[in-house]
Amino acid sequence: MLKKTLAILMLPMLFGIQSAMAGETLNTILGGGAGGAAGALIGKQMAGDTGALVGAALGGAAGGAATANRGNKNEAALGGAVGALGGAALGKNVGGDSGQLIGAGVGGAAGSALGARSGDGHREVHHHYHGKHRKHRHRHDWDDDDWDD
């Protein structure tokens, strides 16, 4: 019963993430998802459930950062790590070992995409003047001879 309730509660969040990811590049989504799932799988084999969580976080961060655009790497790494970690923990409770891998993949993909998207607002903005250019003004050189003493 608890698993079904959690799954039903997750649906609105997944639909919200899907709409937020619509404009993000596919590379960041794939990188964070593949990194989170691969990290969870390797961590699970090496150190059990705790290793799977750590591996998912590291894999999601590495995958998100490696595939994000240049100005968004830190945000994608942080988002991928948090998303993969949360997805792996929630997936383990809902669906066991397979759910843990799926959760790490989906969480890493969503987290890295949302992180990279939030980094778009921190780009450097250069303001250029595009108005009319004024013509060069000629200065008049007044000689001392022109003035009456």
mmCIF file of the C-alpha atoms, coordinates in Angstrom:
data_MODEL
# 
_entry.id   MODEL 
# 
loop_
_atom_site.group_PDB 
_atom_site.id 
_atom_site.type_symbol 
_atom_site.label_atom_id 
_atom_site.label_alt_id 
_atom_site.label_comp_id 
_atom_site.label_asym_id 
_atom_site.label_entity_id 
_atom_site.label_seq_id 
_atom_site.pdbx_PDB_ins_code 
_atom_site.Cartn_x 
_atom_site.Cartn_y 
_atom_site.Cartn_z 
_atom_site.occupancy 
_atom_site.B_iso_or_equiv 
_atom_site.pdbx_formal_charge 
_atom_site.auth_seq_id 
_atom_site.auth_comp_id 
_atom_site.auth_asym_id 
_atom_site.auth_atom_id 
_atom_site.pdbx_PDB_model_num 
ATOM 1   C CA . MET A 1 1   ? 0.000  0.000  0.000   1.00 0.00 ? 1   MET A CA 1 
ATOM 2   C CA . LEU A 1 2   ? 2.803  2.406  0.868   1.00 0.00 ? 2   LEU A CA 1 
ATOM 3   C CA . LYS A 1 3   ? 4.574  1.712  -2.417  1.00 0.00 ? 3   LYS A CA 1 
ATOM 4   C CA . LYS A 1 4   ? 1.454  2.498  -4.454  1.00 0.00 ? 4   LYS A CA 1 
ATOM 5   C CA . THR A 1 5   ? 0.873  5.697  -2.497  1.00 0.00 ? 5   THR A CA 1 
ATOM 6   C CA . LEU A 1 6   ? 4.439  6.871  -3.101  1.00 0.00 ? 6   LEU A CA 1 
ATOM 7   C CA . ALA A 1 7   ? 4.191  6.032  -6.777  1.00 0.00 ? 7   ALA A CA 1 
ATOM 8   C CA . ILE A 1 8   ? 0.954  8.007  -7.108  1.00 0.00 ? 8   ILE A CA 1 
ATOM 9   C CA . LEU A 1 9   ? 2.473  10.959 -5.281  1.00 0.00 ? 9   LEU A CA 1 
ATOM 10  C CA . MET A 1 10  ? 5.488  10.913 -7.629  1.00 0.00 ? 10  MET A CA 1 
ATOM 11  C CA . LEU A 1 11  ? 3.424  11.279 -10.827 1.00 0.00 ? 11  LEU A CA 1 
ATOM 12  C CA . PRO A 1 12  ? 2.750  15.034 -10.591 1.00 0.00 ? 12  PRO A CA 1 
ATOM 13  C CA . MET A 1 13  ? 6.424  15.657 -9.853  1.00 0.00 ? 13  MET A CA 1 
ATOM 14  C CA . LEU A 1 14  ? 7.485  13.636 -12.874 1.00 0.00 ? 14  LEU A CA 1 
ATOM 15  C CA . PHE A 1 15  ? 5.107  15.540 -15.139 1.00 0.00 ? 15  PHE A CA 1 
ATOM 16  C CA . GLY A 1 16  ? 6.440  18.830 -13.799 1.00 0.00 ? 16  GLY A CA 1 
ATOM 17  C CA . ILE A 1 17  ? 10.014 17.748 -14.448 1.00 0.00 ? 17  ILE A CA 1 
ATOM 18  C CA . GLN A 1 18  ? 9.130  16.626 -17.953 1.00 0.00 ? 18  GLN A CA 1 
ATOM 19  C CA . SER A 1 19  ? 7.815  20.049 -18.901 1.00 0.00 ? 19  SER A CA 1 
ATOM 20  C CA . ALA A 1 20  ? 10.881 21.727 -17.427 1.00 0.00 ? 20  ALA A CA 1 
ATOM 21  C CA . MET A 1 21  ? 13.182 19.451 -19.418 1.00 0.00 ? 21  MET A CA 1 
ATOM 22  C CA . ALA A 1 22  ? 11.519 20.164 -22.746 1.00 0.00 ? 22  ALA A CA 1 
ATOM 23  C CA . GLY A 1 23  ? 13.975 22.885 -23.781 1.00 0.00 ? 23  GLY A CA 1 
ATOM 24  C CA . GLU A 1 24  ? 17.130 21.344 -22.326 1.00 0.00 ? 24  GLU A CA 1 
ATOM 25  C CA . THR A 1 25  ? 19.629 19.538 -24.496 1.00 0.00 ? 25  THR A CA 1 
ATOM 26  C CA . LEU A 1 26  ? 19.333 15.802 -24.812 1.00 0.00 ? 26  LEU A CA 1 
ATOM 27  C CA . ASN A 1 27  ? 23.012 15.278 -23.993 1.00 0.00 ? 27  ASN A CA 1 
ATOM 28  C CA . THR A 1 28  ? 22.636 16.598 -20.451 1.00 0.00 ? 28  THR A CA 1 
ATOM 29  C CA . ILE A 1 29  ? 19.601 14.419 -19.810 1.00 0.00 ? 29  ILE A CA 1 
ATOM 30  C CA . LEU A 1 30  ? 21.311 11.298 -21.132 1.00 0.00 ? 30  LEU A CA 1 
ATOM 31  C CA . GLY A 1 31  ? 24.575 12.051 -19.339 1.00 0.00 ? 31  GLY A CA 1 
ATOM 32  C CA . GLY A 1 32  ? 22.999 12.553 -15.937 1.00 0.00 ? 32  GLY A CA 1 
ATOM 33  C CA . GLY A 1 33  ? 20.755 9.518  -16.319 1.00 0.00 ? 33  GLY A CA 1 
ATOM 34  C CA . ALA A 1 34  ? 23.447 7.168  -17.570 1.00 0.00 ? 34  ALA A CA 1 
ATOM 35  C CA . GLY A 1 35  ? 25.914 8.406  -14.972 1.00 0.00 ? 35  GLY A CA 1 
ATOM 36  C CA . GLY A 1 36  ? 23.449 7.976  -12.121 1.00 0.00 ? 36  GLY A CA 1 
ATOM 37  C CA . ALA A 1 37  ? 22.408 4.474  -13.162 1.00 0.00 ? 37  ALA A CA 1 
ATOM 38  C CA . ALA A 1 38  ? 25.970 3.319  -13.856 1.00 0.00 ? 38  ALA A CA 1 
ATOM 39  C CA . GLY A 1 39  ? 27.206 4.768  -10.574 1.00 0.00 ? 39  GLY A CA 1 
ATOM 40  C CA . ALA A 1 40  ? 24.429 3.051  -8.651  1.00 0.00 ? 40  ALA A CA 1 
ATOM 41  C CA . LEU A 1 41  ? 25.165 -0.281 -10.321 1.00 0.00 ? 41  LEU A CA 1 
ATOM 42  C CA . ILE A 1 42  ? 28.911 -0.154 -9.703  1.00 0.00 ? 42  ILE A CA 1 
ATOM 43  C CA . GLY A 1 43  ? 28.474 1.163  -6.163  1.00 0.00 ? 43  GLY A CA 1 
ATOM 44  C CA . LYS A 1 44  ? 25.970 -1.593 -5.365  1.00 0.00 ? 44  LYS A CA 1 
ATOM 45  C CA . GLN A 1 45  ? 28.421 -4.278 -6.474  1.00 0.00 ? 45  GLN A CA 1 
ATOM 46  C CA . MET A 1 46  ? 31.300 -2.762 -4.536  1.00 0.00 ? 46  MET A CA 1 
ATOM 47  C CA . ALA A 1 47  ? 29.731 -1.659 -1.254  1.00 0.00 ? 47  ALA A CA 1 
ATOM 48  C CA . GLY A 1 48  ? 26.058 -2.639 -1.042  1.00 0.00 ? 48  GLY A CA 1 
ATOM 49  C CA . ASP A 1 49  ? 23.175 -0.216 -0.606  1.00 0.00 ? 49  ASP A CA 1 
ATOM 50  C CA . THR A 1 50  ? 25.249 2.632  0.806   1.00 0.00 ? 50  THR A CA 1 
ATOM 51  C CA . GLY A 1 51  ? 27.712 2.257  -2.048  1.00 0.00 ? 51  GLY A CA 1 
ATOM 52  C CA . ALA A 1 52  ? 24.844 2.391  -4.506  1.00 0.00 ? 52  ALA A CA 1 
ATOM 53  C CA . LEU A 1 53  ? 23.706 5.739  -3.108  1.00 0.00 ? 53  LEU A CA 1 
ATOM 54  C CA . VAL A 1 54  ? 27.211 7.191  -3.163  1.00 0.00 ? 54  VAL A CA 1 
ATOM 55  C CA . GLY A 1 55  ? 27.829 5.806  -6.642  1.00 0.00 ? 55  GLY A CA 1 
ATOM 56  C CA . ALA A 1 56  ? 24.564 7.243  -7.920  1.00 0.00 ? 56  ALA A CA 1 
ATOM 57  C CA . ALA A 1 57  ? 25.447 10.680 -6.581  1.00 0.00 ? 57  ALA A CA 1 
ATOM 58  C CA . LEU A 1 58  ? 28.964 10.623 -8.049  1.00 0.00 ? 58  LEU A CA 1 
ATOM 59  C CA . GLY A 1 59  ? 27.790 9.176  -11.352 1.00 0.00 ? 59  GLY A CA 1 
ATOM 60  C CA . GLY A 1 60  ? 24.958 11.683 -11.705 1.00 0.00 ? 60  GLY A CA 1 
ATOM 61  C CA . ALA A 1 61  ? 27.344 14.555 -10.982 1.00 0.00 ? 61  ALA A CA 1 
ATOM 62  C CA . ALA A 1 62  ? 29.963 13.320 -13.432 1.00 0.00 ? 62  ALA A CA 1 
ATOM 63  C CA . GLY A 1 63  ? 27.448 12.582 -16.170 1.00 0.00 ? 63  GLY A CA 1 
ATOM 64  C CA . GLY A 1 64  ? 25.664 15.903 -15.779 1.00 0.00 ? 64  GLY A CA 1 
ATOM 65  C CA . ALA A 1 65  ? 28.860 17.944 -15.728 1.00 0.00 ? 65  ALA A CA 1 
ATOM 66  C CA . ALA A 1 66  ? 30.453 16.122 -18.648 1.00 0.00 ? 66  ALA A CA 1 
ATOM 67  C CA . THR A 1 67  ? 27.542 16.750 -20.986 1.00 0.00 ? 67  THR A CA 1 
ATOM 68  C CA . ALA A 1 68  ? 26.298 20.196 -19.929 1.00 0.00 ? 68  ALA A CA 1 
ATOM 69  C CA . ASN A 1 69  ? 27.063 23.374 -21.793 1.00 0.00 ? 69  ASN A CA 1 
ATOM 70  C CA . ARG A 1 70  ? 30.099 25.343 -20.739 1.00 0.00 ? 70  ARG A CA 1 
ATOM 71  C CA . GLY A 1 71  ? 28.446 27.837 -18.411 1.00 0.00 ? 71  GLY A CA 1 
ATOM 72  C CA . ASN A 1 72  ? 26.188 25.305 -16.689 1.00 0.00 ? 72  ASN A CA 1 
ATOM 73  C CA . LYS A 1 73  ? 28.545 22.529 -15.605 1.00 0.00 ? 73  LYS A CA 1 
ATOM 74  C CA . ASN A 1 74  ? 28.496 23.203 -11.858 1.00 0.00 ? 74  ASN A CA 1 
ATOM 75  C CA . GLU A 1 75  ? 24.724 23.462 -11.710 1.00 0.00 ? 75  GLU A CA 1 
ATOM 76  C CA . ALA A 1 76  ? 24.280 20.315 -13.820 1.00 0.00 ? 76  ALA A CA 1 
ATOM 77  C CA . ALA A 1 77  ? 26.719 18.388 -11.614 1.00 0.00 ? 77  ALA A CA 1 
ATOM 78  C CA . LEU A 1 78  ? 24.972 19.418 -8.420  1.00 0.00 ? 78  LEU A CA 1 
ATOM 79  C CA . GLY A 1 79  ? 21.537 18.726 -9.865  1.00 0.00 ? 79  GLY A CA 1 
ATOM 80  C CA . GLY A 1 80  ? 22.624 15.342 -11.213 1.00 0.00 ? 80  GLY A CA 1 
ATOM 81  C CA . ALA A 1 81  ? 24.097 14.314 -7.871  1.00 0.00 ? 81  ALA A CA 1 
ATOM 82  C CA . VAL A 1 82  ? 21.064 15.334 -5.825  1.00 0.00 ? 82  VAL A CA 1 
ATOM 83  C CA . GLY A 1 83  ? 18.620 13.897 -8.349  1.00 0.00 ? 83  GLY A CA 1 
ATOM 84  C CA . ALA A 1 84  ? 20.397 10.554 -8.654  1.00 0.00 ? 84  ALA A CA 1 
ATOM 85  C CA . LEU A 1 85  ? 20.808 10.240 -4.898  1.00 0.00 ? 85  LEU A CA 1 
ATOM 86  C CA . GLY A 1 86  ? 17.157 10.985 -4.217  1.00 0.00 ? 86  GLY A CA 1 
ATOM 87  C CA . GLY A 1 87  ? 15.985 8.808  -7.083  1.00 0.00 ? 87  GLY A CA 1 
ATOM 88  C CA . ALA A 1 88  ? 18.074 5.860  -5.953  1.00 0.00 ? 88  ALA A CA 1 
ATOM 89  C CA . ALA A 1 89  ? 16.859 6.122  -2.359  1.00 0.00 ? 89  ALA A CA 1 
ATOM 90  C CA . LEU A 1 90  ? 13.213 6.459  -3.362  1.00 0.00 ? 90  LEU A CA 1 
ATOM 91  C CA . GLY A 1 91  ? 13.503 3.788  -6.051  1.00 0.00 ? 91  GLY A CA 1 
ATOM 92  C CA . LYS A 1 92  ? 14.953 1.316  -3.547  1.00 0.00 ? 92  LYS A CA 1 
ATOM 93  C CA . ASN A 1 93  ? 11.931 1.786  -1.268  1.00 0.00 ? 93  ASN A CA 1 
ATOM 94  C CA . VAL A 1 94  ? 9.402  1.523  -4.084  1.00 0.00 ? 94  VAL A CA 1 
ATOM 95  C CA . GLY A 1 95  ? 10.887 -1.125 -6.362  1.00 0.00 ? 95  GLY A CA 1 
ATOM 96  C CA . GLY A 1 96  ? 13.858 -2.871 -4.775  1.00 0.00 ? 96  GLY A CA 1 
ATOM 97  C CA . ASP A 1 97  ? 17.182 -3.182 -6.597  1.00 0.00 ? 97  ASP A CA 1 
ATOM 98  C CA . SER A 1 98  ? 15.725 -2.603 -10.057 1.00 0.00 ? 98  SER A CA 1 
ATOM 99  C CA . GLY A 1 99  ? 13.818 0.405  -8.778  1.00 0.00 ? 99  GLY A CA 1 
ATOM 100 C CA . GLN A 1 100 ? 17.038 1.739  -7.323  1.00 0.00 ? 100 GLN A CA 1 
ATOM 101 C CA . LEU A 1 101 ? 18.750 1.702  -10.712 1.00 0.00 ? 101 LEU A CA 1 
ATOM 102 C CA . ILE A 1 102 ? 15.751 3.177  -12.493 1.00 0.00 ? 102 ILE A CA 1 
ATOM 103 C CA . GLY A 1 103 ? 15.357 5.842  -9.823  1.00 0.00 ? 103 GLY A CA 1 
ATOM 104 C CA . ALA A 1 104 ? 19.033 6.775  -10.031 1.00 0.00 ? 104 ALA A CA 1 
ATOM 105 C CA . GLY A 1 105 ? 18.805 7.077  -13.807 1.00 0.00 ? 105 GLY A CA 1 
ATOM 106 C CA . VAL A 1 106 ? 15.617 9.130  -13.863 1.00 0.00 ? 106 VAL A CA 1 
ATOM 107 C CA . GLY A 1 107 ? 16.706 11.251 -10.924 1.00 0.00 ? 107 GLY A CA 1 
ATOM 108 C CA . GLY A 1 108 ? 20.142 11.923 -12.424 1.00 0.00 ? 108 GLY A CA 1 
ATOM 109 C CA . ALA A 1 109 ? 18.629 12.857 -15.763 1.00 0.00 ? 109 ALA A CA 1 
ATOM 110 C CA . ALA A 1 110 ? 16.019 15.165 -14.268 1.00 0.00 ? 110 ALA A CA 1 
ATOM 111 C CA . GLY A 1 111 ? 18.424 16.708 -11.780 1.00 0.00 ? 111 GLY A CA 1 
ATOM 112 C CA . SER A 1 112 ? 21.163 17.444 -14.283 1.00 0.00 ? 112 SER A CA 1 
ATOM 113 C CA . ALA A 1 113 ? 18.691 18.893 -16.776 1.00 0.00 ? 113 ALA A CA 1 
ATOM 114 C CA . LEU A 1 114 ? 17.046 21.110 -14.174 1.00 0.00 ? 114 LEU A CA 1 
ATOM 115 C CA . GLY A 1 115 ? 20.437 22.138 -12.801 1.00 0.00 ? 115 GLY A CA 1 
ATOM 116 C CA . ALA A 1 116 ? 21.739 23.081 -16.223 1.00 0.00 ? 116 ALA A CA 1 
ATOM 117 C CA . ARG A 1 117 ? 18.531 24.953 -16.919 1.00 0.00 ? 117 ARG A CA 1 
ATOM 118 C CA . SER A 1 118 ? 18.797 26.941 -13.703 1.00 0.00 ? 118 SER A CA 1 
ATOM 119 C CA . GLY A 1 119 ? 22.353 27.853 -14.656 1.00 0.00 ? 119 GLY A CA 1 
ATOM 120 C CA . ASP A 1 120 ? 21.127 29.640 -17.785 1.00 0.00 ? 120 ASP A CA 1 
ATOM 121 C CA . GLY A 1 121 ? 20.284 32.728 -15.759 1.00 0.00 ? 121 GLY A CA 1 
ATOM 122 C CA . HIS A 1 122 ? 23.882 33.214 -14.632 1.00 0.00 ? 122 HIS A CA 1 
ATOM 123 C CA . ARG A 1 123 ? 25.414 33.870 -18.017 1.00 0.00 ? 123 ARG A CA 1 
ATOM 124 C CA . GLU A 1 124 ? 27.400 37.013 -18.535 1.00 0.00 ? 124 GLU A CA 1 
ATOM 125 C CA . VAL A 1 125 ? 25.330 39.681 -20.197 1.00 0.00 ? 125 VAL A CA 1 
ATOM 126 C CA . HIS A 1 126 ? 27.101 42.206 -22.358 1.00 0.00 ? 126 HIS A CA 1 
ATOM 127 C CA . HIS A 1 127 ? 25.214 45.392 -23.067 1.00 0.00 ? 127 HIS A CA 1 
ATOM 128 C CA . HIS A 1 128 ? 26.257 47.069 -26.274 1.00 0.00 ? 128 HIS A CA 1 
ATOM 129 C CA . TYR A 1 129 ? 25.298 50.566 -27.333 1.00 0.00 ? 129 TYR A CA 1 
ATOM 130 C CA . HIS A 1 130 ? 23.313 50.344 -30.565 1.00 0.00 ? 130 HIS A CA 1 
ATOM 131 C CA . GLY A 1 131 ? 22.095 53.928 -30.841 1.00 0.00 ? 131 GLY A CA 1 
ATOM 132 C CA . LYS A 1 132 ? 23.030 56.560 -33.388 1.00 0.00 ? 132 LYS A CA 1 
ATOM 133 C CA . HIS A 1 133 ? 26.689 57.291 -33.632 1.00 0.00 ? 133 HIS A CA 1 
ATOM 134 C CA . ARG A 1 134 ? 27.525 60.958 -33.342 1.00 0.00 ? 134 ARG A CA 1 
ATOM 135 C CA . LYS A 1 135 ? 29.721 62.451 -35.982 1.00 0.00 ? 135 LYS A CA 1 
ATOM 136 C CA . HIS A 1 136 ? 33.120 63.661 -34.981 1.00 0.00 ? 136 HIS A CA 1 
ATOM 137 C CA . ARG A 1 137 ? 32.981 67.257 -33.884 1.00 0.00 ? 137 ARG A CA 1 
ATOM 138 C CA . HIS A 1 138 ? 35.718 69.536 -35.107 1.00 0.00 ? 138 HIS A CA 1 
ATOM 139 C CA . ARG A 1 139 ? 37.224 71.703 -32.475 1.00 0.00 ? 139 ARG A CA 1 
ATOM 140 C CA . HIS A 1 140 ? 37.955 75.256 -33.401 1.00 0.00 ? 140 HIS A CA 1 
ATOM 141 C CA . ASP A 1 141 ? 41.415 76.398 -32.569 1.00 0.00 ? 141 ASP A CA 1 
ATOM 142 C CA . TRP A 1 142 ? 41.168 80.018 -31.567 1.00 0.00 ? 142 TRP A CA 1 
ATOM 143 C CA . ASP A 1 143 ? 44.281 81.985 -32.044 1.00 0.00 ? 143 ASP A CA 1 
ATOM 144 C CA . ASP A 1 144 ? 45.286 84.659 -29.652 1.00 0.00 ? 144 ASP A CA 1 
ATOM 145 C CA . ASP A 1 145 ? 45.387 87.050 -32.591 1.00 0.00 ? 145 ASP A CA 1 
ATOM 146 C CA . ASP A 1 146 ? 41.632 86.928 -33.014 1.00 0.00 ? 146 ASP A CA 1 
ATOM 147 C CA . TRP A 1 147 ? 40.974 88.546 -29.666 1.00 0.00 ? 147 TRP A CA 1 
ATOM 148 C CA . ASP A 1 148 ? 41.204 92.221 -29.196 1.00 0.00 ? 148 ASP A CA 1 
ATOM 149 C CA . ASP A 1 149 ? 43.464 93.247 -26.390 1.00 0.00 ? 149 ASP A CA 1 
# 
